[in-house]
Amino acid sequence: MTLLYGALDPFNVPRHAARFAAEVPGTQVTIVPGVAHMVPQVRPDAVADAIAEP
């Protein structure tokens, strides 16, 4: 599983990512710089890259 966070997201605060990732072994966290809450709309390339990573 991969969790994507926008670095500037005021709702899903990136500092919580490690805590959520720890709940599911093997989870990876990707913080997308310069993006707030709508990562898929603003940076679809970052979402595609995260999905494509093995």
C-alpha positions as CSV (number, residue, x, y, z in Angstrom):
1,M,0.0,0.0,0.0
2,T,1.1,3.5,-0.7
3,L,-0.1,6.6,1.1
4,L,0.1,9.9,-0.8
5,Y,0.2,13.1,1.1
6,G,0.4,16.6,-0.1
7,A,3.1,18.4,1.8
8,L,0.9,21.4,2.3
9,D,-2.3,19.6,3.2
10,P,-4.0,21.2,6.2
11,F,-6.5,18.3,6.7
12,N,-4.4,15.1,6.2
13,V,-1.3,16.4,7.9
14,P,1.8,14.7,6.5
15,R,3.3,14.4,10.0
16,H,0.6,11.7,10.7
17,A,1.8,9.6,7.7
18,A,4.2,7.5,9.7
19,R,1.6,6.6,12.3
20,F,-0.9,5.5,9.7
21,A,1.8,3.6,7.7
22,A,2.9,1.7,10.9
23,E,-0.6,0.2,11.1
24,V,-0.2,-1.8,7.8
25,P,3.2,-3.6,7.4
26,G,4.9,-2.8,4.1
27,T,3.1,0.5,3.6
28,Q,5.1,3.2,1.8
29,V,4.6,7.0,2.3
30,T,5.0,9.5,-0.5
31,I,4.9,13.2,0.4
32,V,4.2,15.3,-2.7
33,P,5.9,18.7,-2.4
34,G,4.0,21.9,-3.2
35,V,0.6,20.3,-3.1
36,A,-2.2,20.7,-0.5
37,H,-5.3,18.4,-0.3
38,M,-6.1,17.5,-3.9
39,V,-3.0,15.5,-4.9
40,P,-4.7,13.5,-7.8
41,Q,-6.1,16.6,-9.4
42,V,-3.0,18.8,-9.0
43,R,-0.3,16.2,-9.5
44,P,-1.7,13.2,-11.4
45,D,1.9,12.4,-12.5
46,A,2.9,11.9,-8.9
47,V,0.0,9.5,-8.4
48,A,0.8,7.6,-11.5
49,D,4.5,7.3,-10.5
50,A,3.5,6.1,-7.0
51,I,1.2,3.4,-8.5
52,A,3.8,2.3,-11.0
53,E,6.6,1.8,-8.4
54,P,7.1,-1.9,-7.5
